[in-house]
């Protein structure tokens, strides 16, 4: 017993082949459009992951630069001199990824230590406010590292 498909028997073979050809071309266009869209999403996602990674690395470098600045301040006698600016790069050896700039402003009761004459010093009257440093850290990607520059800015009050 054979199953017969009657609706295909009435259509002419030439008409059926043309319809299948049009349907195949349409299907190829749809599949290629979907593949291009997936490739576009993949490249956007990759760039976003790179930017997120570099921003997190810049934030960690900013926190570390604040701590390093406080270490440099604690190792300096205010009567002999004050730390005002620190410029660093990351990494030390090889191509530079980040430029780190740290500036320090001091808050002292009047008069300020003699070694801090060239530093930005604000004077206050109360002893509770004596010996505070305003540490400003800026971490930026070096030119040519990424297409969109990444910048991390942090300003903190640190007790000396």
CNS distance restraints for C-alpha pairs under 8 A (distance, minus, plus):
assign (resid   5 and name CA) (resid   9 and name CA) 6.87 0.50 0.50
assign (resid   6 and name CA) (resid  10 and name CA) 6.84 0.50 0.50
assign (resid   7 and name CA) (resid  11 and name CA) 7.12 0.50 0.50
assign (resid  11 and name CA) (resid  15 and name CA) 6.99 0.50 0.50
assign (resid  11 and name CA) (resid  16 and name CA) 6.81 0.50 0.50
assign (resid  12 and name CA) (resid  16 and name CA) 6.44 0.50 0.50
assign (resid  13 and name CA) (resid  17 and name CA) 6.24 0.50 0.50
assign (resid  14 and name CA) (resid  18 and name CA) 6.40 0.50 0.50
assign (resid  15 and name CA) (resid  19 and name CA) 6.44 0.50 0.50
assign (resid  16 and name CA) (resid  20 and name CA) 6.37 0.50 0.50
assign (resid  17 and name CA) (resid  21 and name CA) 6.19 0.50 0.50
assign (resid  18 and name CA) (resid  22 and name CA) 6.29 0.50 0.50
assign (resid  19 and name CA) (resid  23 and name CA) 6.13 0.50 0.50
assign (resid  20 and name CA) (resid  24 and name CA) 6.03 0.50 0.50
assign (resid  21 and name CA) (resid  25 and name CA) 6.28 0.50 0.50
assign (resid  22 and name CA) (resid  26 and name CA) 6.18 0.50 0.50
assign (resid  23 and name CA) (resid  27 and name CA) 6.11 0.50 0.50
assign (resid  24 and name CA) (resid  28 and name CA) 6.17 0.50 0.50
assign (resid  25 and name CA) (resid  29 and name CA) 6.25 0.50 0.50
assign (resid  26 and name CA) (resid  30 and name CA) 6.32 0.50 0.50
assign (resid  27 and name CA) (resid  31 and name CA) 6.19 0.50 0.50
assign (resid  28 and name CA) (resid  32 and name CA) 6.07 0.50 0.50
assign (resid  29 and name CA) (resid  33 and name CA) 6.14 0.50 0.50
assign (resid  30 and name CA) (resid  34 and name CA) 6.28 0.50 0.50
assign (resid  31 and name CA) (resid  35 and name CA) 6.20 0.50 0.50
assign (resid  32 and name CA) (resid  36 and name CA) 6.16 0.50 0.50
assign (resid  33 and name CA) (resid  37 and name CA) 6.23 0.50 0.50
assign (resid  34 and name CA) (resid  38 and name CA) 6.21 0.50 0.50
assign (resid  35 and name CA) (resid  39 and name CA) 6.18 0.50 0.50
assign (resid  36 and name CA) (resid  40 and name CA) 6.14 0.50 0.50
assign (resid  37 and name CA) (resid  41 and name CA) 6.25 0.50 0.50
assign (resid  38 and name CA) (resid  42 and name CA) 6.09 0.50 0.50
assign (resid  39 and name CA) (resid  43 and name CA) 6.27 0.50 0.50
assign (resid  40 and name CA) (resid  44 and name CA) 6.26 0.50 0.50
assign (resid  41 and name CA) (resid  45 and name CA) 6.02 0.50 0.50
assign (resid  42 and name CA) (resid  46 and name CA) 6.19 0.50 0.50
assign (resid  43 and name CA) (resid  47 and name CA) 6.31 0.50 0.50
assign (resid  44 and name CA) (resid  48 and name CA) 6.20 0.50 0.50
assign (resid  45 and name CA) (resid  49 and name CA) 6.16 0.50 0.50
assign (resid  46 and name CA) (resid  50 and name CA) 6.31 0.50 0.50
assign (resid  47 and name CA) (resid  51 and name CA) 6.22 0.50 0.50
assign (resid  48 and name CA) (resid  52 and name CA) 6.09 0.50 0.50
assign (resid  49 and name CA) (resid  53 and name CA) 6.09 0.50 0.50
assign (resid  50 and name CA) (resid  54 and name CA) 6.19 0.50 0.50
assign (resid  51 and name CA) (resid  55 and name CA) 6.07 0.50 0.50
assign (resid  51 and name CA) (resid 150 and name CA) 7.66 0.50 0.50
assign (resid  52 and name CA) (resid  56 and name CA) 6.20 0.50 0.50
assign (resid  53 and name CA) (resid  57 and name CA) 6.19 0.50 0.50
assign (resid  54 and name CA) (resid  58 and name CA) 6.07 0.50 0.50
assign (resid  54 and name CA) (resid 150 and name CA) 7.42 0.50 0.50
assign (resid  55 and name CA) (resid  59 and name CA) 6.19 0.50 0.50
assign (resid  55 and name CA) (resid 150 and name CA) 6.38 0.50 0.50
assign (resid  55 and name CA) (resid 151 and name CA) 7.55 0.50 0.50
assign (resid  55 and name CA) (resid 152 and name CA) 7.34 0.50 0.50
assign (resid  56 and name CA) (resid  60 and name CA) 6.27 0.50 0.50
assign (resid  57 and name CA) (resid  61 and name CA) 6.16 0.50 0.50
assign (resid  58 and name CA) (resid  62 and name CA) 6.11 0.50 0.50
assign (resid  58 and name CA) (resid  98 and name CA) 7.48 0.50 0.50
assign (resid  58 and name CA) (resid 139 and name CA) 6.02 0.50 0.50
assign (resid  58 and name CA) (resid 140 and name CA) 7.37 0.50 0.50
assign (resid  58 and name CA) (resid 150 and name CA) 7.96 0.50 0.50
assign (resid  58 and name CA) (resid 151 and name CA) 7.44 0.50 0.50
assign (resid  58 and name CA) (resid 152 and name CA) 6.15 0.50 0.50
assign (resid  59 and name CA) (resid  63 and name CA) 6.37 0.50 0.50
assign (resid  59 and name CA) (resid 139 and name CA) 7.78 0.50 0.50
assign (resid  59 and name CA) (resid 152 and name CA) 6.14 0.50 0.50
assign (resid  60 and name CA) (resid  64 and name CA) 6.18 0.50 0.50
assign (resid  61 and name CA) (resid  65 and name CA) 5.94 0.50 0.50
assign (resid  61 and name CA) (resid 100 and name CA) 7.99 0.50 0.50
assign (resid  61 and name CA) (resid 139 and name CA) 7.32 0.50 0.50
assign (resid  62 and name CA) (resid  66 and name CA) 6.31 0.50 0.50
assign (resid  62 and name CA) (resid 100 and name CA) 7.63 0.50 0.50
assign (resid  62 and name CA) (resid 137 and name CA) 6.14 0.50 0.50
assign (resid  62 and name CA) (resid 138 and name CA) 6.98 0.50 0.50
assign (resid  62 and name CA) (resid 139 and name CA) 6.21 0.50 0.50
assign (resid  62 and name CA) (resid 152 and name CA) 7.13 0.50 0.50
assign (resid  62 and name CA) (resid 153 and name CA) 7.57 0.50 0.50
assign (resid  62 and name CA) (resid 154 and name CA) 6.99 0.50 0.50
assign (resid  63 and name CA) (resid  67 and name CA) 6.53 0.50 0.50
assign (resid  64 and name CA) (resid  68 and name CA) 6.09 0.50 0.50
assign (resid  65 and name CA) (resid  69 and name CA) 6.00 0.50 0.50
assign (resid  65 and name CA) (resid 100 and name CA) 7.59 0.50 0.50
assign (resid  65 and name CA) (resid 102 and name CA) 7.35 0.50 0.50
assign (resid  65 and name CA) (resid 137 and name CA) 7.05 0.50 0.50
assign (resid  66 and name CA) (resid  70 and name CA) 6.31 0.50 0.50
assign (resid  66 and name CA) (resid 102 and name CA) 7.74 0.50 0.50
assign (resid  66 and name CA) (resid 135 and name CA) 6.86 0.50 0.50
assign (resid  66 and name CA) (resid 136 and name CA) 7.98 0.50 0.50
assign (resid  66 and name CA) (resid 137 and name CA) 6.78 0.50 0.50
assign (resid  67 and name CA) (resid  71 and name CA) 6.23 0.50 0.50
assign (resid  68 and name CA) (resid  72 and name CA) 6.22 0.50 0.50
assign (resid  69 and name CA) (resid  73 and name CA) 6.13 0.50 0.50
assign (resid  69 and name CA) (resid  86 and name CA) 7.44 0.50 0.50
assign (resid  69 and name CA) (resid 102 and name CA) 7.48 0.50 0.50
assign (resid  69 and name CA) (resid 135 and name CA) 7.88 0.50 0.50
assign (resid  70 and name CA) (resid  74 and name CA) 6.09 0.50 0.50
assign (resid  70 and name CA) (resid 158 and name CA) 7.85 0.50 0.50
assign (resid  71 and name CA) (resid  75 and name CA) 6.29 0.50 0.50
assign (resid  72 and name CA) (resid  76 and name CA) 6.49 0.50 0.50
assign (resid  72 and name CA) (resid  83 and name CA) 7.18 0.50 0.50
assign (resid  73 and name CA) (resid  82 and name CA) 7.16 0.50 0.50
assign (resid  73 and name CA) (resid  83 and name CA) 5.96 0.50 0.50
assign (resid  74 and name CA) (resid 160 and name CA) 7.42 0.50 0.50
assign (resid  76 and name CA) (resid  80 and name CA) 7.61 0.50 0.50
assign (resid  76 and name CA) (resid  81 and name CA) 6.90 0.50 0.50
assign (resid  76 and name CA) (resid  82 and name CA) 6.68 0.50 0.50
assign (resid  76 and name CA) (resid  83 and name CA) 7.37 0.50 0.50
assign (resid  77 and name CA) (resid  81 and name CA) 6.26 0.50 0.50
assign (resid  77 and name CA) (resid  82 and name CA) 7.26 0.50 0.50
assign (resid  78 and name CA) (resid  82 and name CA) 5.43 0.50 0.50
assign (resid  78 and name CA) (resid 113 and name CA) 5.87 0.50 0.50
assign (resid  78 and name CA) (resid 114 and name CA) 7.37 0.50 0.50
assign (resid  78 and name CA) (resid 115 and name CA) 5.52 0.50 0.50
assign (resid  78 and name CA) (resid 116 and name CA) 6.36 0.50 0.50
assign (resid  79 and name CA) (resid 113 and name CA) 5.31 0.50 0.50
assign (resid  79 and name CA) (resid 114 and name CA) 5.30 0.50 0.50
assign (resid  79 and name CA) (resid 115 and name CA) 4.49 0.50 0.50
assign (resid  79 and name CA) (resid 116 and name CA) 7.19 0.50 0.50
assign (resid  80 and name CA) (resid 114 and name CA) 7.21 0.50 0.50
assign (resid  80 and name CA) (resid 115 and name CA) 4.53 0.50 0.50
assign (resid  80 and name CA) (resid 116 and name CA) 7.76 0.50 0.50
assign (resid  81 and name CA) (resid 114 and name CA) 7.67 0.50 0.50
assign (resid  81 and name CA) (resid 115 and name CA) 3.93 0.50 0.50
assign (resid  81 and name CA) (resid 116 and name CA) 5.40 0.50 0.50
assign (resid  82 and name CA) (resid 115 and name CA) 6.22 0.50 0.50
assign (resid  82 and name CA) (resid 116 and name CA) 5.09 0.50 0.50
assign (resid  82 and name CA) (resid 119 and name CA) 6.70 0.50 0.50
assign (resid  83 and name CA) (resid 104 and name CA) 6.97 0.50 0.50
assign (resid  83 and name CA) (resid 119 and name CA) 7.78 0.50 0.50
assign (resid  84 and name CA) (resid 103 and name CA) 5.61 0.50 0.50
assign (resid  84 and name CA) (resid 104 and name CA) 4.87 0.50 0.50
assign (resid  84 and name CA) (resid 105 and name CA) 6.94 0.50 0.50
assign (resid  84 and name CA) (resid 119 and name CA) 5.94 0.50 0.50
assign (resid  84 and name CA) (resid 120 and name CA) 7.74 0.50 0.50
assign (resid  85 and name CA) (resid 101 and name CA) 7.36 0.50 0.50
assign (resid  85 and name CA) (resid 102 and name CA) 5.53 0.50 0.50
assign (resid  85 and name CA) (resid 103 and name CA) 4.54 0.50 0.50
assign (resid  85 and name CA) (resid 104 and name CA) 6.33 0.50 0.50
assign (resid  86 and name CA) (resid 101 and name CA) 5.98 0.50 0.50
assign (resid  86 and name CA) (resid 102 and name CA) 5.00 0.50 0.50
assign (resid  86 and name CA) (resid 103 and name CA) 6.57 0.50 0.50
assign (resid  87 and name CA) (resid  99 and name CA) 7.54 0.50 0.50
assign (resid  87 and name CA) (resid 100 and name CA) 5.76 0.50 0.50
assign (resid  87 and name CA) (resid 101 and name CA) 4.66 0.50 0.50
assign (resid  87 and name CA) (resid 102 and name CA) 6.30 0.50 0.50
assign (resid  88 and name CA) (resid  99 and name CA) 6.12 0.50 0.50
assign (resid  88 and name CA) (resid 100 and name CA) 4.97 0.50 0.50
assign (resid  88 and name CA) (resid 101 and name CA) 6.45 0.50 0.50
assign (resid  89 and name CA) (resid  96 and name CA) 6.39 0.50 0.50
assign (resid  89 and name CA) (resid  97 and name CA) 7.54 0.50 0.50
assign (resid  89 and name CA) (resid  98 and name CA) 5.70 0.50 0.50
assign (resid  89 and name CA) (resid  99 and name CA) 4.64 0.50 0.50
assign (resid  89 and name CA) (resid 100 and name CA) 5.75 0.50 0.50
assign (resid  90 and name CA) (resid  96 and name CA) 5.75 0.50 0.50
assign (resid  90 and name CA) (resid  97 and name CA) 5.84 0.50 0.50
assign (resid  90 and name CA) (resid  98 and name CA) 5.12 0.50 0.50
assign (resid  90 and name CA) (resid  99 and name CA) 6.55 0.50 0.50
assign (resid  90 and name CA) (resid 100 and name CA) 7.66 0.50 0.50
assign (resid  91 and name CA) (resid  95 and name CA) 7.29 0.50 0.50
assign (resid  91 and name CA) (resid  96 and name CA) 5.90 0.50 0.50
assign (resid  91 and name CA) (resid  97 and name CA) 6.73 0.50 0.50
assign (resid  91 and name CA) (resid  98 and name CA) 7.51 0.50 0.50
assign (resid  92 and name CA) (resid  96 and name CA) 7.47 0.50 0.50
assign (resid  96 and name CA) (resid 142 and name CA) 6.39 0.50 0.50
assign (resid  97 and name CA) (resid 141 and name CA) 5.70 0.50 0.50
assign (resid  97 and name CA) (resid 142 and name CA) 5.33 0.50 0.50
assign (resid  97 and name CA) (resid 145 and name CA) 6.47 0.50 0.50
assign (resid  98 and name CA) (resid 139 and name CA) 6.51 0.50 0.50
assign (resid  98 and name CA) (resid 140 and name CA) 5.49 0.50 0.50
assign (resid  98 and name CA) (resid 141 and name CA) 4.38 0.50 0.50
assign (resid  98 and name CA) (resid 142 and name CA) 5.16 0.50 0.50
assign (resid  99 and name CA) (resid 139 and name CA) 5.81 0.50 0.50
assign (resid  99 and name CA) (resid 140 and name CA) 5.38 0.50 0.50
assign (resid  99 and name CA) (resid 141 and name CA) 6.20 0.50 0.50
assign (resid  99 and name CA) (resid 142 and name CA) 6.01 0.50 0.50
assign (resid 100 and name CA) (resid 137 and name CA) 7.15 0.50 0.50
assign (resid 100 and name CA) (resid 138 and name CA) 5.82 0.50 0.50
assign (resid 100 and name CA) (resid 139 and name CA) 4.57 0.50 0.50
assign (resid 100 and name CA) (resid 140 and name CA) 6.60 0.50 0.50
assign (resid 101 and name CA) (resid 137 and name CA) 5.84 0.50 0.50
assign (resid 101 and name CA) (resid 138 and name CA) 5.27 0.50 0.50
assign (resid 101 and name CA) (resid 139 and name CA) 6.53 0.50 0.50
assign (resid 102 and name CA) (resid 135 and name CA) 6.92 0.50 0.50
assign (resid 102 and name CA) (resid 136 and name CA) 5.60 0.50 0.50
assign (resid 102 and name CA) (resid 137 and name CA) 4.53 0.50 0.50
assign (resid 102 and name CA) (resid 138 and name CA) 6.47 0.50 0.50
assign (resid 103 and name CA) (resid 135 and name CA) 5.98 0.50 0.50
assign (resid 103 and name CA) (resid 136 and name CA) 5.27 0.50 0.50
assign (resid 103 and name CA) (resid 137 and name CA) 6.69 0.50 0.50
assign (resid 104 and name CA) (resid 120 and name CA) 7.66 0.50 0.50
assign (resid 104 and name CA) (resid 133 and name CA) 6.37 0.50 0.50
assign (resid 104 and name CA) (resid 134 and name CA) 5.63 0.50 0.50
assign (resid 104 and name CA) (resid 135 and name CA) 4.76 0.50 0.50
assign (resid 104 and name CA) (resid 136 and name CA) 6.39 0.50 0.50
assign (resid 105 and name CA) (resid 119 and name CA) 6.94 0.50 0.50
assign (resid 105 and name CA) (resid 120 and name CA) 5.11 0.50 0.50
assign (resid 105 and name CA) (resid 121 and name CA) 5.91 0.50 0.50
assign (resid 105 and name CA) (resid 122 and name CA) 7.66 0.50 0.50
assign (resid 105 and name CA) (resid 133 and name CA) 5.62 0.50 0.50
assign (resid 105 and name CA) (resid 134 and name CA) 5.04 0.50 0.50
assign (resid 105 and name CA) (resid 135 and name CA) 6.70 0.50 0.50
assign (resid 106 and name CA) (resid 119 and name CA) 7.59 0.50 0.50
assign (resid 106 and name CA) (resid 120 and name CA) 6.36 0.50 0.50
assign (resid 106 and name CA) (resid 121 and name CA) 4.76 0.50 0.50
assign (resid 106 and name CA) (resid 122 and name CA) 6.20 0.50 0.50
assign (resid 106 and name CA) (resid 131 and name CA) 7.14 0.50 0.50
assign (resid 106 and name CA) (resid 132 and name CA) 5.90 0.50 0.50
assign (resid 106 and name CA) (resid 133 and name CA) 4.56 0.50 0.50
assign (resid 106 and name CA) (resid 134 and name CA) 6.28 0.50 0.50
assign (resid 107 and name CA) (resid 121 and name CA) 5.73 0.50 0.50
assign (resid 107 and name CA) (resid 122 and name CA) 4.77 0.50 0.50
assign (resid 107 and name CA) (resid 123 and name CA) 5.62 0.50 0.50
assign (resid 107 and name CA) (resid 124 and name CA) 6.84 0.50 0.50
assign (resid 107 and name CA) (resid 129 and name CA) 7.27 0.50 0.50
assign (resid 107 and name CA) (resid 130 and name CA) 6.25 0.50 0.50
assign (resid 107 and name CA) (resid 131 and name CA) 5.77 0.50 0.50
assign (resid 107 and name CA) (resid 132 and name CA) 5.05 0.50 0.50
assign (resid 107 and name CA) (resid 133 and name CA) 6.15 0.50 0.50
assign (resid 107 and name CA) (resid 134 and name CA) 7.87 0.50 0.50
assign (resid 108 and name CA) (resid 112 and name CA) 5.71 0.50 0.50
assign (resid 108 and name CA) (resid 121 and name CA) 7.11 0.50 0.50
assign (resid 108 and name CA) (resid 122 and name CA) 6.41 0.50 0.50
assign (resid 108 and name CA) (resid 123 and name CA) 4.98 0.50 0.50
assign (resid 108 and name CA) (resid 124 and name CA) 6.04 0.50 0.50
assign (resid 108 and name CA) (resid 129 and name CA) 7.21 0.50 0.50
assign (resid 108 and name CA) (resid 130 and name CA) 4.65 0.50 0.50
assign (resid 108 and name CA) (resid 131 and name CA) 5.22 0.50 0.50
assign (resid 108 and name CA) (resid 132 and name CA) 6.94 0.50 0.50
assign (resid 109 and name CA) (resid 123 and name CA) 5.07 0.50 0.50
assign (resid 109 and name CA) (resid 124 and name CA) 4.80 0.50 0.50
assign (resid 109 and name CA) (resid 125 and name CA) 5.49 0.50 0.50
assign (resid 109 and name CA) (resid 126 and name CA) 6.92 0.50 0.50
assign (resid 109 and name CA) (resid 127 and name CA) 6.84 0.50 0.50
assign (resid 109 and name CA) (resid 129 and name CA) 7.55 0.50 0.50
assign (resid 109 and name CA) (resid 130 and name CA) 5.39 0.50 0.50
assign (resid 109 and name CA) (resid 131 and name CA) 7.79 0.50 0.50
assign (resid 110 and name CA) (resid 123 and name CA) 5.47 0.50 0.50
assign (resid 110 and name CA) (resid 124 and name CA) 6.64 0.50 0.50
assign (resid 110 and name CA) (resid 125 and name CA) 7.00 0.50 0.50
assign (resid 111 and name CA) (resid 123 and name CA) 7.42 0.50 0.50
assign (resid 112 and name CA) (resid 116 and name CA) 6.91 0.50 0.50
assign (resid 112 and name CA) (resid 117 and name CA) 7.80 0.50 0.50
assign (resid 112 and name CA) (resid 121 and name CA) 7.29 0.50 0.50
assign (resid 112 and name CA) (resid 123 and name CA) 7.15 0.50 0.50
assign (resid 113 and name CA) (resid 117 and name CA) 7.51 0.50 0.50
assign (resid 116 and name CA) (resid 120 and name CA) 7.90 0.50 0.50
assign (resid 116 and name CA) (resid 121 and name CA) 7.46 0.50 0.50
assign (resid 117 and name CA) (resid 121 and name CA) 7.99 0.50 0.50
assign (resid 124 and name CA) (resid 129 and name CA) 6.73 0.50 0.50
assign (resid 124 and name CA) (resid 130 and name CA) 7.08 0.50 0.50
assign (resid 125 and name CA) (resid 129 and name CA) 7.73 0.50 0.50
assign (resid 126 and name CA) (resid 130 and name CA) 6.89 0.50 0.50
assign (resid 131 and name CA) (resid 159 and name CA) 6.19 0.50 0.50
assign (resid 131 and name CA) (resid 160 and name CA) 5.16 0.50 0.50
assign (resid 132 and name CA) (resid 157 and name CA) 6.66 0.50 0.50
assign (resid 132 and name CA) (resid 158 and name CA) 5.66 0.50 0.50
assign (resid 132 and name CA) (resid 159 and name CA) 4.62 0.50 0.50
assign (resid 132 and name CA) (resid 160 and name CA) 5.52 0.50 0.50
assign (resid 133 and name CA) (resid 157 and name CA) 5.78 0.50 0.50
assign (resid 133 and name CA) (resid 158 and name CA) 5.14 0.50 0.50
assign (resid 133 and name CA) (resid 159 and name CA) 6.34 0.50 0.50
assign (resid 133 and name CA) (resid 160 and name CA) 6.73 0.50 0.50
assign (resid 134 and name CA) (resid 155 and name CA) 6.93 0.50 0.50
assign (resid 134 and name CA) (resid 156 and name CA) 5.75 0.50 0.50
assign (resid 134 and name CA) (resid 157 and name CA) 4.70 0.50 0.50
assign (resid 134 and name CA) (resid 158 and name CA) 6.35 0.50 0.50
assign (resid 135 and name CA) (resid 155 and name CA) 5.62 0.50 0.50
assign (resid 135 and name CA) (resid 156 and name CA) 5.32 0.50 0.50
assign (resid 135 and name CA) (resid 157 and name CA) 6.34 0.50 0.50
assign (resid 135 and name CA) (resid 158 and name CA) 7.13 0.50 0.50
assign (resid 136 and name CA) (resid 153 and name CA) 7.51 0.50 0.50
assign (resid 136 and name CA) (resid 154 and name CA) 5.81 0.50 0.50
assign (resid 136 and name CA) (resid 155 and name CA) 4.31 0.50 0.50
assign (resid 136 and name CA) (resid 156 and name CA) 6.56 0.50 0.50
assign (resid 137 and name CA) (resid 153 and name CA) 5.80 0.50 0.50
assign (resid 137 and name CA) (resid 154 and name CA) 5.15 0.50 0.50
assign (resid 137 and name CA) (resid 155 and name CA) 6.22 0.50 0.50
assign (resid 138 and name CA) (resid 151 and name CA) 7.11 0.50 0.50
assign (resid 138 and name CA) (resid 152 and name CA) 5.75 0.50 0.50
assign (resid 138 and name CA) (resid 153 and name CA) 4.60 0.50 0.50
assign (resid 138 and name CA) (resid 154 and name CA) 6.52 0.50 0.50
assign (resid 139 and name CA) (resid 151 and name CA) 5.63 0.50 0.50
assign (resid 139 and name CA) (resid 152 and name CA) 5.02 0.50 0.50
assign (resid 139 and name CA) (resid 153 and name CA) 6.47 0.50 0.50
assign (resid 140 and name CA) (resid 149 and name CA) 7.18 0.50 0.50
assign (resid 140 and name CA) (resid 150 and name CA) 5.76 0.50 0.50
assign (resid 140 and name CA) (resid 151 and name CA) 4.45 0.50 0.50
assign (resid 140 and name CA) (resid 152 and name CA) 6.46 0.50 0.50
assign (resid 141 and name CA) (resid 145 and name CA) 6.61 0.50 0.50
assign (resid 141 and name CA) (resid 146 and name CA) 7.59 0.50 0.50
assign (resid 141 and name CA) (resid 149 and name CA) 5.96 0.50 0.50
assign (resid 141 and name CA) (resid 150 and name CA) 5.59 0.50 0.50
assign (resid 141 and name CA) (resid 151 and name CA) 6.72 0.50 0.50
assign (resid 143 and name CA) (resid 149 and name CA) 7.84 0.50 0.50
